[in-house]
Amino acid sequence: QVQLVETGGGLVQPGGSLRLSCAASGFTFQNYAMSWYRQVPGEGRKFVAAMHPSGSITNYADSVKGRFTISRDDNNQKMYLQMNSLKPEDTAVYYCYANNHWGQGTQVTVSS
C-alpha cells in the first residue's frame, strides 16, 4: 500500500537549517507531484511547497520563498525539503503529501 514516511525534524535555533526527507513506497513515485504541508495546533494544514513530477516546476508558499527548497530523488523514491534561515513561526508538524496520501508528520521546532 501507499506509504509516506517523513524524517529529519527536530529542534533548531532561529537562523538554523534542517533537511526533511520523505520516503515513498507503494506507488510509482516519479509519476506524481509531491508536496509538503505544515500544521500548528488549532489550525489546518497549510501548503509549504510542491514539485511537479518532472521536477522542473516548483511552487512555494510566500512565507518560505527564498528560504526553503524542495527536491526529489526519483531513483530512491524520496523527496526533500531543505529549510534555511528558520524562524520561530516555522515551528509546526511537517507533512509529506502525494497520491492522495499523507505521511505521519515530523515535528520542527525553531526556538532559542
RAQUISUL-V634982 format. One line per field, one symbol per residue. ss: DSSP state (2 for helix, 1 for strand, 0 for the rest). psi: psi as a letter, one per 30 degrees, with the letter a starting at -180 (. if undefined). burial: # if it has 9 or more other C-alpha atoms within 8 Angstrom, else .. A space follows every 10 residues. Layout:
ss = ???
psi = ???
burial = ???
This chain:
ss = 0011111001 1100000111 1111100022 2001111110 0000011111 1000000111 0000000111 1110000111 1110000222 0111111100 1100011111 00
psi = lkkkjklfla kklkfalljk kjkklgljef fkkklkllkl kfllkkkell klefffklkk keffkfekkk lljeeghlll jkjlhkleff klkkkkkkhg lkaflkkkkj k.
burial = ..####.### .###.##### #####...#. .######### ......#### ###.#..#.# #..#..#### ##....#### ########.# ########.. ###.###### ..
